[in-house]
Structure formats: structure tokens, C-alpha cells
Amino acid sequence: MLARFVFATALCATLCATLCATATAQLPLAWQPPQNPSTHPKVVLGKILFWDEQLSSDDSIACGTCHLPEFGGSDGRYALGLHPGPDGVYATADDIHGSPGLSRQANNGDFTPDTIFRLGRQVTRRVAPTNLGAAHHSEMFWDGRAGSQFKDPETGLVLIPFGGALESQAVGPILSAVEMGVEGRTWQDVRQKLQCAVPLRLARNLTPDIQAALQQSPNYPTLFQAAFGTPVINAARIGFALAAYQRTLNPDDTPWDRFMRGTGTLTPNQQAGWFLFLGQGRCVACHWDPLFADNQYHNLGLRPSPEDAGRGSITQSIADKGAFKTPSLRNAGLRPRLFHNGQSVPLSDPRQLTDPLSVLNVYFDGGGVDRSALDPFLLPLGQLGVTRGDLQLINDFVTTALTDQRAARRMPPFDHPDLRSMVVAPPRVFGQGLQGTFEPFLVDTVPAYPGNTDFKLGLAAGSDGDLAVLAYGFQSIEPSFVAFGLPWNVQVQDALLFVLRARPGEPGHATWHLPIPKAPALLMPFYFQLFAFDAQAPGGIASSRGLELYFR
């Protein structure tokens, strides 16, 4: 039986290699469902929505925050996006490199502790998949839960019976309490915000097409009018516009594309890597050109499947347990983390050859730590005659020959504005703190800009019923000055008193809502420090480090 299985698998790989070797077409244009035909006004509206941080509840996250072309359509903030995994403990084997989202907020906007991240930024349970070339996939997300049929999120009516996976995916993160929304956010909340928002108010360096659109249509109702014929803003139209924009993000100008259409060449190393990719390396078994993906789901055994059932959580099929969608390898060389849990270092990292969690070593060894239900296509390359030198050639082909430099250089259609979070430094934390139950801190994730009427600071200290004092002034004390047993980081001008509230097992917390007027006089630093009565602190008072905040 084993011999027949190996022979059948080898024959399948050979046939696939033969077919792909004769391919002459580059990546085609994205197919458009007839219910959502592409127009320039609709594409530009989608581009504006995609890069507008105001689409989130607290103005801190845009769709583009987690999907930057220069990072291969994925998230470049992997160093900040560590999830402790199912065991809830950091620095263990099940840690996940996800995407930082919002600090958890109740529907009224108050910060509220999350069971895992407390009052810190929440992190998604999976790596942000690339959205470059995503229109060629029949289902979206690592588990395919965004299907081909697109239903109106507000009415449940089927708007696109087939080919609407991009629309289905686009509307998901906007209401997510982890990614872009407060708890219980509704489409009415989104609609009301967009009706009053100045498009891309927080962004910098708007692209020419966006500038031209905003000159003609300076607000969202007129942008929707231009795109759809009426100024109505609703969830379906938001999904239509976001999908129309993302269908333009087609990474079809790689060295491989130019080679296949006879307008360019591959280097000797790239050609050798391509030959191995098709043949002995068996990569083509799951990464079919021209997309270099197969729209299927495979179990690589990266982690025990009970930690994340993947496709199995959608289909409830045992055969799909632990299986995840094959990602396109186009622009994989730009992505900072690889695999659904981000366990692999970048393809350009020398640790690809030494880290057992890396892409190259997982394929060389024939799977990850759980090999109880491996995909039958996954055979250990190291036992099939593939050398580590061969792996390097395959890696060179994927990293260089499949990268569209327009994405890497932010050239059209991958050009985009600078997000506020990309160009404005976060508030500076400085000085010393004093721990009690834990060290107090301020939640400063909401952007502080003049005119932000929804600005707020979160206070975290002590426990339920404790009193906290938020001191503020216009000068810092650096280094910290110790008096009465407390470190002082701020020359205090005034202070506010808060009562901290918490459910059992939570840290004490409060939220200071501070509408910021649109006034030039505010373009100066403000300094804050939190003190809290805490029976666990020396002297009964704990203090935070200093926080320097500019309203800009």
C-alpha cells in the first residue's frame, strides 16, 4: 500500500509539473462578479475606505494597517503582535505572531479588560493573510469562512451568489471587537460615523487619484453618490467598494511573469529554483502557477490541531481538522512572518536553514510537531533527495522571481497614503513606576489629534473600589524624583480623582473621556502620571511611569 501511495503521489506531482511547465500565461486580471462591476469612482472609494483609520471605532486601525503592500500585503508590526496562544502564557511553543488590534472597549467607549490582554492591545489569533491577488481565491481567511456567496450584512439577502468572497471578507473586521470595533458595534454606528467624517482626515501624502476624487467629492456621502448613484451608505456598498479596490491589487508583474511572456529573463539561480520547484521539490503539488496557490486546505502539522482546528472549525469535518488555506507565494518574500500562526521567520532570514519552525525546515522534515494527520502531499523532502542547497535555490526563486517590485516600492496600483500611525510617533513613556497589585499604566491607544471629540485615556491600577489620581502638567521630571517614597515624573499642575472598578480577577480600571478642541495652542507636550491607592504597594500607593502626549 505504501509503495502504491508513494508512486501515485509522485505521478501526480509529475503530471502537475508537466502541465505547469507548459504554462505561458501570467496571472490574469481578477474576475469581477456581475453584481459588483468595477468603476473608477467605486475603486477610489474603496481605496479611501481601505486606508482610512476612521473606519475603526477609535480611529486607530485601518484595513491597510494589517495589509501593507510593502510587506507583501501582510502586517509589518509582527514584533508588537504576539498572542500567547491557547495556553495563555507568553514565551511558550504555542505563541502566535498575529496583528495588534484595539484595546478592548465596551459599547459606550470605555476601556474594559480582555481575558487575555487585559487593557493592552488585543492581538489576532492568526497572521494577517496577504490581500495581494486575493481576488483569485474562491474563499477568504485562513479557514475559508468568508465564502463565495455574499449576503447583505444588514438584511441577509444574497447579493452575489457566486464569486463574492472578497466582499464577504471585507465586511468582517469592521465590526470585530478585536480588530476595528467596540463591543456590540453595529452597521448603524459605522454609517453614522462615515456620514460625518472627513475622508482620510488622519492620513498623510494622499495619492493623486485620491486627491482628485476628494476634490470632486469631499465627503463620504458624495463619494458614495459618485460610486453608486445615491449618497446612501450601507454595509453592502462598503463591502462592494472595498472589494472593487482590492481586485486592482494584482501582483502580475514579477520576473516570473515577464519570463513566461517572453519579455524578461530569470537568473541562473532562479531558473534552477523554478526547475526544483516544479520537480524534485514538489512545491507545485499545492502551489500551482500562475497564482502559486491551489485554493485548497492542507494540514502541515505545525501545531496540535486542537489548538486551532482551522478549516475543520468551519466544515466540522475530521478530515479538515488542522488544515489551512494554501497562501499564494507571490510576494511571499516581502512578508515578515509565514504560516497561519506566524511561526516562521521571513524567507530572507538566514535562520530559514537553522530554525526548525521555518518554512524550509518544515518542508525538509515533512511537517511540524503534530504529524498525526498530515496532508498526504506533504512528504519529507530531505528523504526525497532534496539537499539544503536545493532548498536555498527554491527559496531564491520564490523570494526574488515571485516578487512584484511595484508592491515593494508602493507604486501603482499598490500606492497608498501614509497612515497616521505610520508617521506620528506613539506617546512616549518615561521615568520610573512603583508596583502595587501591578504597576499602574495609562492606555494611550486612541490617537490624540486636535478635533478628536472621542479622545480618551484608560487608567489601569489596583483593584475594584480603589481610588486613583491622574496628575498632569506641562513639564516632565527626568530623571524621576523620589519623594514620600514615590517616583515623580511630572511637575503637577492639576489632578483628577477616579474610582476604579473591576470584576473579580480583573485589574481596576477607569476611562477619562477628554474631547480635544481644534486649537493650535494644544500643539505642545502634556505630561501625565497615575497614582493609585493600593494595599499591595509600599506605603499603600502605587504609581505609573510618566506619559508624554502631544495633541497632533
Secondary structure by P-SEA (a helix, b strand, c coil): caaaaaaaaaaaaaaaaaaaaacccccccccccccccccaaaaaaaaaaaacccccccccccccccccccccccccccccccccccccccccccccbbbbcccccccccccccccccccccccccccccccccccccccccccccccccccccccccccccccaaaaaaaacccccccccccccccaaaaaaaaaccccccccccccaaaaaaaaacccaaaaaaaccccccccaaaaaaaaaaaaaaccccccaaaaaaaccccccaaaaaaaaaaaccccccccccccccccccccccccccccccccccccccccccccccccccccccccccccccccccccccccccccccccaaaaaaaccccccccccccccccccccccaaaaaaaaaaaaccccccccccccccccccccccccccccccbbbbbbcccbbbbbccccccccccccbbbbbcccccbbbbbbbccccccccccccccccccccccbbbbbbbbccccccbbbbbbbbcccccccbbbbbbbbbbcccccccbbbbcbbbbbcc
